[in-house]
Amino acid sequence: MWLGAHRLADSMSFLLDPPLLFGSGLVVGRFVPKGSRRRRIAVALLGLFYGVSGLLYLDVLPWWNGRRWTRGSDWMLNSGLNTRLKRTAGADVLAITLFAAYPLWVWFGMELGRRARPSDDAGTPPDAGGDRDR
């Protein structure tokens, strides 16, 4: 998938995913009204991240490092840094744990965004009611 001049897959990794998920949740929580639309957007975000990141980690999608194509799992584990982590059984357990935390990052962002959202009825006590039909 292309996003501007960069492929969307190039911005997914275990180092980058949590802040991107948190930031996406923050925007959704702040600007999308409460309700089913907010939940659908959050589920779509998670689906996008699980889909691209999962396919990268399982080496279904390759990653272009600027010089050559490499395995997607190398990108997911190393995030472009020279850590030389490789996919092993231990790395798979870590990956499952990190993938399991993806909904928490979105939820934390949505909660913070919701709290930063200005109240629609700011300054009006709950029982004030305004104009009532009589």
TORLO-153768 format. One record per residue (C-alpha): residue number from 1; x, y, z. Coordinates in steps of 0.001 Angstrom, whole numbers, plus 500000, padded with zeros to 6 digits. Each point is the difference from the previous one (the first is absolute). Layout:
<rotors>
{NUM {X Y Z}} ...
</rotors>
This chain:
<rotors>
{1 {500000 500000 500000}} {2 {501237 503485 499209}} {3 {499712 502951 502349}} {4 {501506 503112 498489}} {5 {503494 499221 498742}} {6 {500460 497052 502388}} {7 {498370 496625 500123}} {8 {497737 499546 503028}} {9 {501783 496715 500760}} {10 {503260 501929 500375}} {11 {498636 501759 503071}} {12 {498922 496882 501909}} {13 {502278 498376 502570}} {14 {499914 498950 503623}} {15 {501847 503201 500906}} {16 {497740 502300 497969}} {17 {496617 498274 500314}} {18 {499209 500855 503657}} {19 {500478 503781 499611}} {20 {498107 499935 496680}} {21 {497149 498010 501564}} {22 {499915 502319 503028}} {23 {500038 503109 497787}} {24 {497257 498611 497767}} {25 {497882 499218 503048}} {26 {500654 503501 501333}} {27 {498717 501573 496775}} {28 {496953 497708 499920}} {29 {499192 500649 503657}} {30 {500387 503755 499609}} {31 {498176 500585 496720}} {32 {497550 497139 499396}} {33 {496701 500158 501925}} {34 {499373 497232 502492}} {35 {498126 497020 498666}} {36 {500173 497221 497470}} {37 {501900 502103 497439}} {38 {502867 500402 502470}} {39 {500070 496266 500646}} {40 {499924 499182 496276}} {41 {502915 502349 499347}} {42 {501984 498453 502868}} {43 {499304 496482 498680}} {44 {501028 501081 496477}} {45 {503238 501490 501364}} {46 {500780 496795 501838}} {47 {499180 497961 496903}} {48 {502364 502111 497915}} {49 {502827 499717 502526}} {50 {499440 496267 500613}} {51 {499780 499345 496273}} {52 {503100 501884 498880}} {53 {502145 499299 503064}} {54 {498937 496359 500159}} {55 {500770 499428 496333}} {56 {503355 501703 500437}} {57 {500865 497913 503050}} {58 {498960 496763 498272}} {59 {502212 500963 497040}} {60 {497057 500115 497595}} {61 {500802 503654 499222}} {62 {503624 500903 499344}} {63 {501574 503259 501100}} {64 {502093 502352 497884}} {65 {502880 501337 502110}} {66 {501134 502548 497432}} {67 {502511 497698 498311}} {68 {498301 496629 499695}} {69 {496966 497975 501013}} {70 {500290 498268 503373}} {71 {497713 497891 502142}} {72 {497093 501788 501639}} {73 {500796 498349 503335}} {74 {503427 501673 499948}} {75 {498295 503386 499697}} {76 {497407 499213 502685}} {77 {502654 498877 502487}} {78 {502762 502504 499222}} {79 {497995 503049 498843}} {80 {502831 501100 497750}} {81 {502499 499958 502859}} {82 {503048 497772 499856}} {83 {498969 497715 502875}} {84 {500346 496790 497933}} {85 {497026 498353 501680}} {86 {498761 496934 498150}} {87 {496715 498176 500045}} {88 {500234 497156 502543}} {89 {497541 498218 502285}} {90 {500733 502579 502700}} {91 {499444 502847 497550}} {92 {496690 498404 498999}} {93 {498843 500023 503632}} {94 {501029 503636 500290}} {95 {498185 500802 496737}} {96 {496788 498358 501230}} {97 {500218 502038 503208}} {98 {500575 503214 498070}} {99 {497150 499257 497578}} {100 {497713 499256 502969}} {101 {500750 503475 501391}} {102 {498933 501807 496788}} {103 {496374 500539 501182}} {104 {501292 501458 503275}} {105 {502032 502653 498155}} {106 {496925 501054 498027}} {107 {497838 499985 503138}} {108 {502507 502104 501983}} {109 {500124 502520 497160}} {110 {496213 500114 499692}} {111 {499594 500525 503734}} {112 {502474 502866 500073}} {113 {498385 501503 496889}} {114 {496544 499669 501551}} {115 {501146 501800 503132}} {116 {501496 502823 497921}} {117 {496736 500377 498071}} {118 {498034 503129 500948}} {119 {496660 499141 501533}} {120 {496978 500801 497823}} {121 {498078 501263 503007}} {122 {502861 501719 501843}} {123 {498747 502141 502852}} {124 {496484 498540 499949}} {125 {499039 497927 503035}} {126 {498567 496577 499078}} {127 {496502 500842 501355}} {128 {499735 503499 498465}} {129 {498153 498611 497003}} {130 {499479 503282 498107}} {131 {496709 500130 498053}} {132 {497671 497162 500944}} {133 {496738 499018 498390}} {134 {497090 500547 502365}} 
</rotors>
